[in-house]
Amino acid sequence: VMRLTKPTLFTNMPVTCEDRDLPGDLFGHLMKEDPSTIKGAETIMLGEMLTLPQNFGNIFLGETFSSYISVHNDSTQIVKDILVKADLQTSSQRLNLSASNSAVSDLNPECCIDDVIHHEVKEIGTHILVCAVSYTTQTGEKLYFRKFFKFQVLKPLDVKTKFYNAEVRHMSYGRYEVFLEAQIQNITTSPMFMEKVSLEPSIMYNVTELNTVSTGEEGASTFGKMSYLQPMDTRQYLYCLKPKPEFAEKAGVIKGVTVIGKLDIVWKTNLGERGRLQTSQLQRMAKHETIFRLSTLFKAPGYGDVRLSLELIPDTVNLEEPFDITCKITNCSSERTMDLVLEMCNTSSIHWCGISGRQLGKLNPSSSLYITLKLLSSVQGLQSISGLRLTDTFLKRTYEYDDIAQVCVVCSHMNPES
C-alpha cells in the first residue's frame, strides 16, 4: 500500500568553505556535479528534483486521501478467486473504499492486481486502512489475510466567528442586518493558498462579501493578489447578511432567526494539493446579541428583552473633562411592560456623573426611550465605556452592559488630530 500524494521539492544541505581553507574548492566542485542542485545556484537548499512521499505523512481534515493498493502473486502457482477489499475504519464508522467488489478469477505467478482508492476525509482522529485479501489455491484451499495501516487526521484550520446586529436609520428593515466576522487561522506547518472563503446564507438572507476594495470597475481583494496564509497566521473575513424582502416585512420572524448560514473554505497546499471544509450551520444567540453602529463604529452588548444601543458619542474628549453620550433603551418584548432602574458603576478609567439608581419609569412593549448621560475619563488613550446596569423591577431581573463604546481621550493642550 502506498499513499498517493503530491511530491515535494528535494532539499539538500549545502556545505561550503573559503578558498583558503584545507578543502579549497572541493565542496563547490562537488555541489556543481550534484544533479539535484540548481545550476548556478548550488548553495540554495531547494533543488530541481521532486521527491516522492516515503510514508503516509500528514493528512488534514477536508483533504482527499488517495492510496495505491497492489496484490502480487509471489508464488509459482496460479491462484484463483482473488478478492481484494479495502475498508477505512474511523472512530464512528467503517467505509468500503474498494472500486470493485467482484473477485478476479485467476492470478498468474509474478502478476499483480492493482487498485486506487479515494476518500474525502471528514473526521478528525485515528483512521485505520484495513486491506483484506482472500483467494483459493490450486488444491482448493481457501486462504485469507489482512494488513492494517494506521494514520492520524489532523485539523488544518481554526475558525472563530463573531456576529454583530446593525442598526441603520431610514431603512424599513435595516435594523435586522447581521454582520459576520470569520477569523481563520492556519494551524498547519506549511503555507496555504486560500482559494475561496465564502458564506452560504440560510434561506432568509442574502449575503454581501466585504472583503474587496473598489478600484475602478473591479474590486481588489483586501488580502492582495497572492492570498497566502502562513503557518499560525490569522485572517479575518467580513460578510453582511440582509433579510430577503419577503421575510423583511415579517419582523417577528426575522427577530427569531438564529441560523445564519455556513462557511465554505477551499485551500491549496503543497504543489496544488486541494482541501475543502464546510462548517456546520452558524447560529447567533438570540438573547446575547451585539449591536454594531455603522455611524459611530462601536459595539455594545444587549441582553435578554432589554437592548441598549448608543446614539451619540464624541470621537475625541479631553482628559478629566465631562462629556455627554446619548443612549437608546429598547423593550424588545412584544407582550410585557417593564419598569426600569438605571445604575452607573465607575471603572478604573471611566467615572459617571450623576445619580446612580435613577428611575426610568415604565417602558411599553416594543417601545424605546432616549437618555443623555454625563461622564469623564481619568486615563488618557483609547478607553472603553463600561459600567451601566438596568434592572426590571417587575421581574427583579438585572442586565449589565460592558464595553458599550470606545472613546479617544487626549490632554486638553494636545491637538486631537495628533
N, C-alpha and C positions, 0 to 999 in steps of 0.2 A: 504494500500500500504506500502511495506517495501523494502527498498533498500537492495540488496544482495551484500555484500562486505566481504572481509576477516576480521576475528575477530582481536582483539588486545589483547596483554598481559595485564592481570589485574594488576593494581598498587594499593598499599596501602601506608599509611603514618605511618611508624613505630614510636612508642612512647617509649622511654627508659628513664631510670633514674639510678642513682647509688644505690648500696645496702643500703647505709647509709641514703638515703632519706626516706621520710614517706611511699611511696608505697612499698618500698622494692623490692622484685622480682615479684610483682603482674603483672606489664606490660609485663615482659619477659614470665611469665607463660601464660598470655592471648594470646600473639603472637604465642606461641608454639601450642596452641589449635586452632588457627585460621586456617581453612582449605585452605585459599588462600595463605598462606605463604609457603616458601620453607623450608623444614625440615633441621635444622642445619644451616640455613642462614636466620633466621626470620627478620633480620634488613635490608635486601635488599628490595627495593621498589617493584621490579618486582616479581610477584608471578607465580605459576604454572598454574593458571586458565586462560581461554580465555574469553573475553568479547564481546558479540555480539553488533553490532552498534545500538546506540539508536536514531540516526537521519540520515539524508542524508549525513552529513559530507562533507569533501572537495572532489570535483570532478575536475580532471585536464584534460586538453586537451590531446587527444591521448589515454585515458583510455576507458574501456568498461563499460558503465552504465548498470547495471542489476537491475531489480526490480521484486518483487513478488506481484501480484495483486490477491486479493481474494474477491469474491462477495458472501455474506452469506444471506440466507433467514431467517430473524428473526421472520417472521410471523408464523401463524398456518395454513396457506393456501398454496396450491400449486400454483406457478406462472408459466407462460408459455412464450415461445418465448423470452427467455432472450438473449440479445445481448450485449456483453462487448467489448468496443472499447477503445484503449489506443493510444493517439496521443502525440507526442513531438513537442511543439511549440518553435522555436528559433526566432532570430531576422530576419532571412531571409527565413525560410521555415517551413512547417508543415509536420511531418513524421508520418506515421501509423506504430506503433510497435506491433500491435496485431498479435499473432501467427495464429489465425483463425478468419475469418470474418463471420462465419456461426453461426446462432442462436442455442441455446440449447432449446430443445422442452419443457422440464419440469424441475422444481427445487423444490424438496420437502422441507418441513419445517426443519430447523436446518441443511440443507445441503448447500454446497458452490461450487462455480466454481472458479478454480484456473488457473492462467496463469503466466508465467515467460517471461519477455521481456528483450531483449538485444539491445544495441545500442553503436557503437563506436563514441565517442564524437569528432566532427571535427570543432566545433565553440566555440569561447570564448564569455562569457557573460551570460545573463539570459536565462534559459531554464524553460519551464513550461510543466509538465506532466499532460495531460488532460485525465481523466478517465470518460467515459460516459457509462451509463447502461440504456437500455430500456427493458421493459417487459410488459406482459399482465396479468391482474388479472383474477380470475375465472369469474367475471362479464363481462369480455370483455373490460375493461377499459385499455387503453394503457398509461403507465406512463414512465417517463424519468427523470433522474437526472445526474448531473456531479459533479466531485470533481477535484480541482486543487492543484498541488504540485509544488512549485517553488524552484529552486536551481540555484546556480551560478557555472559556469565552469571557472576555473582559469588557468592561464598559468604556466606550470611546469618548463620550461626551457627558458633561454635567449641565443640565438645563434647569434654569430657575425662571419663574415668571412672576410678574407683578401686574396688578390691574389698577386702573385709575378711571373713575367716572368723571366725565367732562360736563361742566355746566356752561352753556353758550347762550348768550342772550339773543333775542329776536329770532328764535327758531322754534318751530312748533314742537319738535321732538329732539332738539339738540341736547337737552339735559340727559338723554339716555345714551349718548355716545359713550363708548368704552375704549380706553387706550390700553393696549397690551405691550408690556416691555418684556422681552425674552433675552435672558443672559445665557449665552452658550460658551462653555469652556472646553478646550481641547485637553483632555487628561491622558492622552497617549504620549509616547516618547518621540513622535515624529510629526512634522508639519502636515497640515491638511489644507486642501484646496476646497473651499466652501462653494460648491456648485450651485446650490439652491437652498434658501431658507424661506419658506412661505407658510402662510396661515390659511388653513381651510376653515372658513367660518361655519357656524351652525346655520340651520335653515332660516333663522330670523334675522340674520345680519348680513350686510355687505362689508367687505374689508378693503382698506386702502393701505398700501405699504408706504411707510415714511422713512425709507432707507436710501433715498436718492436725493440729489441736489440738482435743481433745474439749471441746465446750461444750454440755453437756446431751445431748440426743438426737442432734444433728447435729454433725459436725466442721467447724470453720472452717479455711480454708487458712492455712498459716503465712505466706503472702505477701500476705494481705489480700484484700478483696473485688475490688479492681481490680488484676488481675495484669498490670501493665505492666512491660516490661523496657526501660529507657532505653538509648541507644547506648553501647556499650562496657561496660555493666553485666554482672555475672555473677550467676547464681542457682544454688543447689545443691539438688538433689533427692536424696532417700534412699529406698531400697527394700530390703525384706527378702525373701529367697528361701528357702523351706523345701522340702526334698525331699518329693515325694509319698509316701504310706505304702507303696505297692508297691515304690518304689525305696529308701526309707529303710532297709529291712531288709537290703538288699544294700550293705553299707558299702563294699566294694571297687569297686562300680560308681559310686557317688556320688563316691568319692575321685578317680576318674579323669576325672570330667566337667569339661571346660573351657568348654563352650558354655553361656552363661547365658541369653541372650535378646537382644532388640533393642529400642531406644528408638523410640517413635513420638511425634513432636513436631508440633504443629499451632499456627499462629500467624496473626494478622491484622495488617495494616499499614494503609496509607492508606485511610481510609473503608471498612474492612472487607475489603480485598483479602486473600485467603486463601493461605497457603502450608503445605506439609507436607513433612517429611523423616522418613525412617526409616533408622536406622543399619544397618550390616551386623551380623552376629551378634557379640555381645560375648563375648570369651573372657578367662578368667583363666589366668595362668601356673601350671601345676601345681607347678613347682619353685621358685617365688618368691612365696609366699603371705604375706599379712599377717594376723596374729591380732588380734582385737578383743574384749577382755574387757568385757562389759557391767557387771560389778560394780565394776571399778576404772578404767574409762574410759582405757585406754591402748592403744597399738598397738605390736607388736613383730614384726619380720620373722623368719621361719624359712626356712632354705634346704635344698633337697635332701631327703634322707631324715631329717634331724635337725630337730626343731621345738622351739623354746624359747618358753615362754609364762610369764607372770608370774601367780603365785597370790596373793601378799600383798605389799602395799606401803602405808606410811602416807601419808595425804593431805598432811600438813604435817610438816616436820622442822626442827630448829634448825640454824643455821649452825655449821659446824665441829664438829658433834656426830655420832658414829656412829649409824647406824640399820640395821635389817635388812630384807631383802627375801627372799621365797621364790620360787624358780623351779622350773618343771616342764620336764624334758627328755624328749622322746618319740622313740623309734626308730620312724619311720613305715614302715620297710621290713618287708615280711611274710616275708622269707626270710633276711636277713643279720643276724648279731650284730655289734655294734660295741664297740670298746674306746676310750673317750673320755678326753680330757685337756682340762681347763678352764684357759684363760688369761685373766687380767684385765689390761686396759690402761687406765691413767689418762688422763683428758682434762683440758682446762684448768680445768674446774669440778668434776668428779667424780673422787674418789680411792677406790680399792678397798683394803679392809683384809684382809690375809690373804696366803697364799702363792699366787703365780701358777704355773701349770703342774701343778696337783694332779691326780692320777689319780682318775677317777670309776669306773673298772672297766668290766666288760663289761655291755652293755645288750642284752637279748634282743629279737628282733623283736616289734614292736607293744607293747613294754613302756615304762614311764615310771619316772623317779626324781625325787625332790624334793631340792633343796639350798637351804640358807639362806646368804646372803652378806651381808657387812657392808661398808658404805661410808659416806662422808661427803662433803659438798659445801663447797667453799671460796668459793662465789659465791652471793649472795642472789638470790631471784627464782624464776621457773619454770625449772627445769633439766631437761635431757634426760639420761637414764641411758644410757650407751653404753660400749662397750669390752670386751664379752665375746666370747670366741673358743673354739670347740670343734674339736678335732682327732680324727679317727678314725685311730688308729694302724694299723689293718689295711689301709686303702686309702690312707693318707697324704693324707687329704682334710681341708681346713680350712673351717669355717663361721663367718662373722663376723656379729655381731648389733649393730646400731647403732639408736639411738632406741628402746630397749626400753620405756621408760616416761618419764613426766614427773612431777616432784615439786616441790611448792612449798617453798622454803627461806626461813625467816624468822630474824631475830635472836632470841636467847633471851629478851630483855626485851620483845619485841613481843607483842601479842595476836594469835594466829593468825587470828582472825576478821577482823582489820583488813587 
